[in-house]
Each structure stands twice: as structure tokens, then as C-alpha cells.
């Protein structure tokens, strides 16, 4: 970098799409920061540049909190925040700032994003960042797509990222502050709907992880670490040995997403002894994904009972368990998957159920090509693609009213006062009880009951909305446009013309054109 221009760089990590966060969001958004924007901050400073870093939790002023003389801004966003990211990019481009999009949305929808950014990043490492900084030029007609061949071999650790971590944690409203760490990239499983299914699993440097854990212990008396691994504990004995050696007094607490196949009773006992207080295993479906749940080809009811016993065993060791389901998969049909989930809740009252709707995020997963070929993907605005406010895949075995009626019924069952009280009684420790209660009465429980119920009713009365769901028209219903306008607040006026819509089949068309070019 000798002789290179010193740049004034902004980095924006968008963890919420709206300036009006829910009660749960006000408590938790500061704990949901991503690791890669922090890593980019470290790399930019290592290259000799000035960095202003903001994690957007819904209360910051994006128009005024960055300096006026920025040269370039990196924006990290999930798809649900894409419309906000597009508006922020337009706001800064008009002021002569070069804009860069990274994160899951950039990987899933590069064909759309290139209209609104100067650079779009796929897999990102330090070399990619330095290449962008060396060029640092506007590309107004079509943003440049840049991607590394693989995930980084190593990421900056907590000590290097600390200035960004601490500034973000200072925004949390409670003493619950979760420090982001990661021990591996990619995933060994091949779920056809998952963004990590084609990313080779690789562990990160265990020595650096151990030193970071020791560093965290110098900052907090009883720290909480949130592991960002797609599946924590694939190399179980090695990572647990690292944790145990770094914290022999067992002062740390941990939260991790893992698969049931990794969570034997012996391992759960060891996790509990090491300080793990929450795990988030994926169940997904009572019919498929047997490799992750370690149930193979068992019939659905048998699988449900086996997994219930498994989760109850986990909760004897670890007080907080969130079970993740995907609703509306092609293997689902009739009332059975919903009724089995109710029975699971009865048999496993302490588990907190998290329901995602079957969604196809652009080029995120191999299955999406097949869904686009079948013309089953709907053109929902990105703003609603957060796994619960829109299901952008037309169900194979349900009408839309039937699907939403069953979903409403299940959600009401899951978050009824009876279920909330039973969940509290089956959960040990005040923090897990409190967290479950807040989530149930906030946007994740009562909020979703209200939203899904409203949508089910509108499907019967709002003809333009129903026509959109049935793929009879691709015109965005006014209902969705009005909600985006309301939730973007002052940034609605900066949303570029046409940015509310996208080509939901762009991945298919790109693949077809690539195939023709290769012939």
C-alpha cells in the first residue's frame, strides 16, 4: 500500500430492516452483529485507511452518523434488509461515495444488486477487499461482481475486532451482551435449500480461538459467546478441548447452532460442563433431512417421538433449546405435519419452536433452480423475505388459504398462554424463562399470530393480493408496497425507481445463458 491514497471508509452492518424495532429487537439487535463486516474493518485499517463502523440496530441515523467526506462504504445485508441497503446506497452515491454490497443478499441476488451498487461481493477475503480499495471507482451502469474462490482460510479474531464489537454491544438495553465468534466455515451437510450446502466445511485456527476466549475473559466477569458456525461442533472433541483449556474455571457461557446428530447425551453433558446454556438444533421436517436429525428413513410419527426424546434429553443438560422447523416443504401434505408439531410441543414443552417458511433466496441453494424452472417462485419484495413474513414458493400440496390457516392454528397453539406457562415450567433458570416469555409475547409469537391471521383473511378478500399469490400477476400488491414505505421511514424517498421489484428467475436465466455460452 506504499504511496496509495488513504481512504475514508464507512462500514455498515444492517441487522434490522426498520427504524422501529420490536421489544425483542430492542433487547437483542445489538447482539446480532455479523462477523464479516468487523473483519472488513480490520482489513481496511491494516491497509492504512480510516474506518467508521456502524452496526444498524434500528435507532441510529444512517444519514448523519457517517462522516460527510467518505470515499467508500461497505454495506452488509441479509435479503430482508435489501431495500434499506439499496436506499442507503442511493443516498450515498448521490453524494459521490462509492458503495459496496456484501453479505447473504449479495451472494443470493447479485444480478439484481449490481444495479444499485458499484461493487457486489461474493465469497470475501482480504485480497478481495484490497482489490476493491485499490480500484475504488464508481460503476454506475453496472456494479462489478467480485468473489474469492473459497472462504477465507482465517478471519480476524475477537482481539482484532474488539473496537467494533464493544461499540456494538454498548447499544444493548440489558446486561445480556453476546460476543460473536466462529470456529468453522461451511457445512458438512447437503440440505438442498441451504446457502451453506455447497460451501466446503473448514475449521478455523484453534490456537487463535483459545487466545480469543482468554481475551474475552479479561473483559467480562461472566461473558456470553455466540458461535456463528452453521453447525457448531463438527470437530467436537477438538473445539471443546480448546474451550475447556481456555476457561478452566468455567466462567463463560455459550450459545450455538448445532445439529441433533452431534448432540449425544455424553456430548450434551460435556457442553453443559463447559458453560453452554443454549443450543439451536435444526429439525426442519418430520419427513426429510434425516441425516441431520439422525433418524434416517423412520416414519414421521416415529421420527417425531424420537426427536422429542432427544430434545428432552438435551434439556436435562442445557436449559435453553430452540428447535428450528421449515414449514411448507414439498414433502408436507395435509394436516399431519402441523399436528405432529403440536404433539411434539406437548411432548417437549420446554423447547422454543422457531418456524421458517419455505423460501428460495435467489442463487443460494441448488434447489432454487428447480423451483424457478417450475415457475413456483413469487416476486415478493426482498423486504419480506425473512423466513416468516413471506413464503415465496408456491406450496406443492396446499392452497394458500389452507396453508395459512394451518400455520395460524399451529402458531396460536405454540404461543398460547397455556404453552407459555408450560414452557416456563419445563425450563430451568430465570434467563431462559424470561427470554422465552419475551419472544412469545413480542414479534416472534403474538406478532406472527397477528400477521399470519391478517394475511390469511386478506387472501380471501383482497383480489389483487390473491392474484399475486396465485402467480396470475407479478404486480406487487399495494399492501406490500405500503408496508415497505412505512417501515423504511425517511429512507423510502431514497429507494431507487424499480428497486421494489426484482426478477425472481434471474438465477435460472443466468445459468441458461452460461450453458448456451459454453456450447
C-alpha positions in Angstrom: 0.0 0.0 0.0 3.0 2.3 -0.1 2.1 5.5 -1.8 -1.6 4.5 -2.1 -4.3 7.1 -1.2 -5.5 6.9 2.4 -9.3 6.4 2.2 -12.1 7.4 4.5 -14.2 4.2 4.7 -17.6 3.5 6.1 -18.8 0.1 7.1 -22.5 -0.6 7.8 -23.7 -3.9 9.3 -27.5 -3.9 8.9 -29.1 -6.3 11.4 -32.6 -4.9 11.2 -34.6 -3.6 8.2 -36.6 -0.9 10.0 -36.1 2.1 12.3 -38.9 0.7 14.6 -37.5 -2.4 16.2 -39.8 -4.6 18.4 -39.3 -5.1 22.1 -37.3 -8.2 21.4 -35.3 -6.3 18.7 -34.5 -3.5 21.2 -33.1 -6.1 23.6 -31.4 -8.4 21.1 -30.4 -6.4 17.9 -27.1 -5.3 19.3 -26.3 -9.0 19.9 -26.9 -9.9 16.3 -23.9 -8.3 14.7 -22.2 -10.2 11.9 -18.5 -11.1 11.9 -17.6 -10.3 8.3 -18.2 -6.5 8.5 -16.0 -6.4 11.5 -13.3 -8.4 9.7 -13.5 -6.0 6.8 -13.0 -3.2 9.2 -9.8 -4.9 10.5 -8.5 -5.4 7.0 -9.2 -1.8 5.9 -7.4 -0.4 8.9 -4.5 -2.8 8.3 -4.2 -1.3 4.8 -3.8 2.1 6.4 -7.3 3.6 5.9 -9.6 5.4 8.3 -12.8 3.4 9.3 -16.2 4.5 10.6 -18.1 1.4 11.7 -21.8 1.3 12.5 -24.0 -1.7 13.3 -27.5 -0.6 12.5 -29.9 -1.8 15.2 -32.8 0.4 14.2 -32.0 3.5 16.3 -29.0 5.0 14.5 -29.3 7.9 12.0 -27.8 6.5 8.8 -27.9 9.9 7.1 -25.9 11.7 9.7 -23.8 9.2 11.7 -21.2 8.7 8.9 -18.7 11.4 8.1 -19.5 13.8 5.2 -16.2 13.1 3.5 -16.4 9.3 3.0 -14.8 7.8 -0.1 -16.4 4.4 0.1 -18.9 2.5 2.2 -19.2 -1.3 2.6 -22.8 -2.4 3.4 -23.5 -5.9 4.8 -27.1 -7.1 4.5 -29.4 -10.1 4.6 -32.1 -10.1 1.9 -34.8 -8.8 4.3 -32.7 -5.6 4.5 -32.0 -5.3 0.8 -34.5 -2.5 0.1 -33.0 -0.5 3.0 -29.5 -1.2 1.7 -30.5 -0.1 -1.8 -31.9 3.1 -0.4 -28.7 3.8 1.7 -26.5 3.1 -1.3 -28.5 5.5 -3.5 -28.3 8.2 -0.7 -24.5 7.9 -0.6 -23.9 7.5 -4.3 -25.6 10.8 -4.9 -23.0 12.3 -2.6 -20.1 10.8 -4.6 -19.5 7.9 -2.3 -18.6 4.5 -3.8 -20.8 1.8 -2.5 -20.1 -2.0 -1.9 -22.6 -4.7 -1.0 -21.6 -7.8 0.8 -23.3 -10.5 2.9 -26.0 -13.0 2.1 -28.0 -10.8 -0.2 -25.0 -10.1 -2.4 -24.4 -13.8 -2.7 -28.0 -14.7 -3.4 -29.1 -11.9 -5.7 -26.0 -10.4 -7.5 -28.0 -10.0 -10.7 -30.3 -7.5 -9.0 -27.8 -5.9 -6.7 -25.4 -4.8 -9.4 -28.0 -2.1 -10.5 -27.6 -0.3 -7.2 -24.0 -0.7 -6.0 -20.6 -0.1 -7.5 -19.3 -3.5 -6.2 -21.0 -6.7 -5.2 -19.0 -9.2 -3.2 -19.5 -12.9 -3.2 -17.1 -15.0 -1.1 -14.9 -12.4 0.5 -11.3 -12.4 1.8 -8.7 -9.8 2.5 -7.5 -9.9 -1.1 -10.9 -9.1 -2.5 -11.2 -6.2 -0.1 -7.8 -4.8 -1.1 -8.7 -5.2 -4.8 -11.9 -3.1 -4.2 -9.9 -0.4 -2.3 -7.3 -0.3 -5.0 -9.9 0.4 -7.7 -12.4 2.4 -5.5 -14.3 3.9 -8.5 -17.9 4.3 -9.3 -19.5 1.8 -11.7 -22.9 3.5 -12.2 -24.1 1.4 -15.2 -23.4 -2.0 -13.7 -21.6 -2.8 -10.5 -18.7 -5.1 -10.5 -19.1 -8.6 -9.1 -16.0 -9.8 -7.2 -15.7 -13.2 -5.4 -12.9 -15.2 -4.0 -12.7 -18.9 -5.0 -13.2 -20.1 -1.4 -14.0 -18.8 2.0 -11.1 -17.2 3.9 -8.6 -19.6 5.5 -8.7 -17.4 8.6 -10.7 -14.4 9.9 -9.5 -11.7 12.3 -10.2 -12.8 15.9 -12.0 -11.1 18.7 -9.0 -9.2 19.9 -8.5 -7.6 16.5 -12.2 -6.9 16.1 -12.8 -5.7 19.7 -13.2 -2.0 18.9 -16.1 -2.8 16.6 -17.6 -5.5 18.9 -17.5 -3.3 22.0 -19.1 -0.3 20.3 -22.0 -2.5 19.1 -22.5 -4.2 22.5 -22.8 -0.8 24.1 -26.1 -0.4 22.3 -27.9 -3.3 24.0 -30.6 -2.3 26.5 -29.8 -5.1 29.0 -26.7 -6.6 30.6 -27.1 -9.6 28.2 -24.3 -9.0 25.7 -23.3 -11.7 23.3 -19.8 -11.7 21.7 -19.7 -13.1 18.2 -17.2 -15.9 17.5 -16.8 -18.5 14.8 -14.9 -21.8 14.8 -15.7 -23.1 11.3 -16.9 -22.1 7.9 -19.2 -24.1 5.6 -21.2 -27.1 6.4 -20.7 -30.9 6.1 -24.4 -31.4 5.3 -26.0 -31.0 1.9 -29.5 -29.8 2.6 -30.8 -28.7 -0.9 -32.4 -25.5 0.4 -29.4 -24.1 2.5 -26.9 -21.4 1.5 -24.1 -23.3 3.1 -24.8 -26.6 1.4 -22.2 -26.1 -1.3 -19.5 -24.4 0.9 -16.9 -26.9 2.0 -16.6 -27.3 5.7 -13.4 -26.0 7.2 -12.3 -25.4 10.8 -10.6 -22.2 11.8 -7.4 -21.8 13.8 -8.0 -23.4 17.2 -5.0 -21.6 18.8 -6.5 -18.2 17.8 -9.8 -19.3 19.2 -8.3 -20.2 22.5 -6.4 -16.9 22.8 -9.6 -15.0 21.9 -11.5 -16.8 24.7 -8.9 -15.8 27.2 -9.1 -12.2 25.9 -12.8 -12.2 26.4 -12.4 -13.3 30.0 -10.2 -10.2 30.6 -13.2 -8.0 29.5 -16.2 -9.6 31.3 -16.7 -11.4 34.5 -19.3 -13.8 33.1 -19.2 -13.4 29.3 -21.6 -14.8 26.8 -20.3 -16.1 23.4 -22.5 -16.7 20.4 -21.0 -19.1 18.0 -21.8 -18.2 14.4 -20.9 -21.6 12.9 -23.6 -23.0 10.6 -23.2 -26.2 12.6 -21.1 -25.9 15.7 -19.2 -28.9 17.0 -18.5 -30.9 13.8 -15.0 -31.5 15.2 -16.4 -31.7 18.6 -13.6 -33.0 20.8 -11.1 -30.5 19.4 -13.2 -27.4 19.9 -14.4 -28.5 23.3 -10.9 -29.1 24.4 -10.0 -25.6 23.3 -12.8 -24.1 25.3 -12.0 -26.2 28.4 -8.4 -25.3 28.4 -9.1 -21.6 27.8 -11.6 -21.4 30.7 -10.8 -23.9 33.3 -12.8 -22.0 35.9 -15.9 -22.3 33.7 -16.8 -18.6 33.8 -18.0 -18.4 30.2 -21.5 -19.0 28.8 -22.1 -20.1 25.2 -24.9 -20.2 22.6 -24.6 -22.3 19.4 -26.5 -23.7 16.5 -25.8 -27.4 16.1 -27.4 -30.5 14.6 -29.1 -33.2 16.6 -26.8 -35.8 15.1 -23.9 -34.1 17.0 -25.7 -33.9 20.3 -25.4 -37.2 22.1 -26.0 -37.3 25.8 -22.3 -37.6 26.5 -21.6 -34.6 24.5 -24.5 -32.6 26.0 -23.1 -33.3 29.4 -19.7 -32.0 28.3 -21.3 -29.0 26.7 -23.1 -28.2 29.9 -20.0 -28.5 32.0 -18.2 -26.2 29.6 -20.9 -23.5 30.0 -23.2 -24.0 27.1 -26.6 -22.6 28.1 -28.4 -22.6 24.7 -28.4 -24.7 21.6 -30.5 -24.3 18.4 -30.8 -27.6 16.6 -32.5 -27.9 13.2 -35.4 -30.4 12.9 -36.7 -28.8 9.6 -39.2 -31.5 8.7 -40.8 -34.7 10.0 -40.2 -36.3 6.6 -36.9 -35.2 5.2 -33.4 -34.2 6.4 -32.9 -37.5 8.3 -29.1 -37.2 8.1 -29.2 -34.0 10.3 -31.6 -35.4 12.8 -30.1 -38.9 12.9 -33.4 -40.6 12.3 -32.9 -41.9 8.7 -36.0 -43.1 7.0 -38.2 -43.5 10.1 -41.9 -42.8 9.6 -42.9 -39.3 10.5 -44.6 -40.1 13.9 -41.7 -42.3 14.9 -39.3 -39.6 14.0 -41.2 -37.0 15.9 -41.2 -39.2 19.1 -37.5 -40.0 18.7 -36.6 -36.3 18.3 -38.8 -35.3 21.2 -37.0 -37.8 23.5 -33.7 -36.4 22.1 -34.6 -32.8 22.8 -35.9 -33.6 26.3 -32.5 -35.3 26.9 -30.7 -32.2 25.7 -32.8 -30.0 28.1 -31.8 -32.1 31.1 -28.3 -30.7 30.5 -28.7 -27.4 28.6 -31.6 -25.1 29.8 -32.4 -23.3 26.5 -33.2 -25.2 23.3 -34.7 -23.6 20.2 -36.0 -26.2 17.7 -36.0 -24.9 14.1 -38.7 -26.0 11.6 -39.3 -25.3 7.9 -43.0 -25.2 7.1 -44.4 -25.8 3.6 -41.8 -28.0 2.2 -42.8 -30.2 -0.8 -42.8 -33.3 1.5 -45.6 -31.8 3.6 -49.2 -32.6 2.9 -52.4 -32.3 4.7 -52.8 -31.7 8.5 -50.2 -34.3 9.6 -47.0 -32.2 9.7 -48.8 -29.5 11.7 -50.5 -31.9 14.1 -47.2 -33.8 14.6 -45.6 -30.5 15.5 -48.3 -29.8 18.1 -47.7 -33.3 19.5 -44.0 -32.6 19.6 -44.7 -29.4 21.6 -46.8 -31.4 24.1 -44.1 -34.0 24.5 -41.3 -31.4 24.6 -42.8 -28.4 26.5 -39.6 -26.7 27.3 -38.4 -26.2 23.7 -39.0 -22.9 22.0 -40.3 -23.6 18.4 -39.0 -21.4 15.6 -40.9 -21.7 12.3 -39.4 -20.6 9.0 -41.5 -20.6 5.8 -40.1 -22.5 2.8 -38.3 -19.8 0.8 -36.0 -19.7 -2.2 -33.3 -17.0 -1.9 -32.1 -16.4 -5.4 -28.9 -18.5 -6.1 -28.4 -19.5 -2.5 -29.1 -23.2 -3.0 -29.3 -25.9 -5.7 -33.0 -26.5 -5.1 -33.8 -22.9 -6.2 -33.0 -23.7 -9.8 -35.6 -26.5 -9.9 -38.2 -24.2 -8.2 -37.6 -21.5 -10.8 -37.8 -24.0 -13.6 -41.2 -25.0 -12.3 -42.3 -21.3 -12.1 -43.1 -21.6 -8.5 -41.2 -18.6 -7.1 -43.1 -15.5 -6.4 -41.8 -11.9 -6.8 -42.2 -10.8 -3.2 -40.3 -7.6 -2.3 -37.0 -8.5 -0.6 -38.2 -6.7 2.5 -40.5 -9.6 3.4 -38.0 -12.4 2.7 -37.0 -13.0 6.3 -38.3 -16.6 6.5 -41.6 -15.7 8.2 -43.4 -12.7 6.6 -43.5 -14.2 3.1 -43.2 -17.7 1.6 -42.1 -17.0 -1.9 -42.5 -20.6 -3.1 -46.0 -21.7 -4.1 -46.9 -24.8 -2.0 -47.0 -28.1 -3.8 -49.8 -29.7 -1.7 -51.7 -26.8 -0.2 -53.8 -23.9 -1.4 -52.7 -20.6 0.1 -55.7 -20.2 2.4 -55.3 -23.8 3.7 -51.6 -23.3 4.3 -52.0 -20.1 6.2 -55.0 -21.5 8.2 -52.9 -24.4 9.4 -49.9 -22.1 10.1 -52.1 -19.8 12.2 -53.5 -22.7 14.1 -50.1 -24.1 14.9 -48.7 -20.6 15.8 -51.6 -20.0 18.2 -51.1 -23.4 19.7 -47.4 -22.7 20.1 -47.8 -19.4 21.8 -51.0 -19.7 23.7 -50.9 -18.7 27.4 -51.1 -22.4 28.3 -48.0 -23.2 26.1 -46.1 -20.2 27.5 -46.8 -21.3 31.1 -45.9 -24.9 30.3 -42.7 -23.8 28.6 -41.7 -21.7 31.7 -42.4 -24.7 34.0 -40.3 -27.0 31.8 -37.3 -24.6 31.6 -34.7 -24.2 34.3 -33.1 -20.9 35.1 -34.6 -17.4 35.1 -32.8 -16.1 32.0 -34.2 -18.9 29.7 -37.7 -18.4 31.2 -37.5 -14.6 30.7 -36.2 -15.0 27.1 -38.9 -17.5 26.2 -41.6 -15.2 27.6 -40.3 -12.1 25.8 -40.0 -13.9 22.5 -43.5 -15.3 22.8 -45.3 -12.0 23.5 -43.2 -10.0 21.1 -42.9 -10.2 17.3 -41.9 -13.8 17.2 -45.0 -15.1 18.9 -48.0 -12.8 19.2 -46.7 -10.7 16.4 -46.6 -13.6 13.9 -50.1 -14.8 15.0 -51.5 -11.4 14.2 -49.6 -11.1 10.9 -50.4 -14.6 9.6 -54.0 -14.2 10.6 -54.3 -10.9 8.8 -52.7 -12.4 5.7 -55.0 -15.5 5.7 -58.0 -13.2 5.9 -56.8 -10.9 3.1 -56.2 -13.9 0.8 -60.0 -14.4 0.9 -60.9 -10.7 0.4 -58.1 -8.9 -1.4 -58.3 -10.0 -5.1 -55.1 -8.3 -6.3 -53.2 -9.9 -3.4 -54.7 -13.4 -4.1 -53.9 -13.0 -7.8 -50.3 -12.2 -6.9 -50.0 -15.3 -4.7 -51.6 -17.5 -7.4 -48.9 -16.3 -10.0 -51.7 -14.7 -12.1 -49.9 -11.3 -11.9 -46.5 -10.1 -11.0 -47.7 -6.7 -10.0 -46.6 -6.0 -6.4 -49.8 -5.6 -4.3 -50.4 -2.3 -2.7 -50.4 -4.0 0.7 -46.7 -4.8 0.4 -45.7 -1.5 -1.1 -47.4 0.4 1.7 -45.7 -1.7 4.4 -42.2 -1.1 2.8 -42.9 2.6 2.6 -43.9 2.7 6.3 -41.1 0.5 7.6 -38.3 2.3 5.6 -39.3 5.6 7.1 -37.3 8.5 5.8 -35.2 6.2 3.6 -38.3 5.4 1.4 -37.6 8.6 -0.6 -34.1 7.3 -1.4 -35.3 3.9 -2.7 -34.3 3.8 -6.4 -37.0 3.6 -9.0 -37.8 -0.1 -9.7 -36.0 -1.3 -6.6 -39.2 -2.7 -5.0 -39.2 -5.4 -7.7 -36.7 -8.0 -8.9 -36.5 -10.9 -11.4 -37.2 -13.9 -9.2 -35.9 -16.2 -12.0 -32.6 -14.3 -12.6 -30.6 -17.3 -11.4 -32.2 -19.6 -13.9 -31.8 -17.2 -16.8 -28.1 -16.6 -15.8 -27.5 -20.4 -15.7 -29.2 -20.9 -19.0 -27.2 -18.2 -20.7 -24.0 -19.6 -19.2 -24.9 -23.0 -20.6 -25.5 -21.6 -24.1 -22.2 -19.7 -24.0 -20.4 -22.9 -23.2 -21.9 -24.8 -26.1 
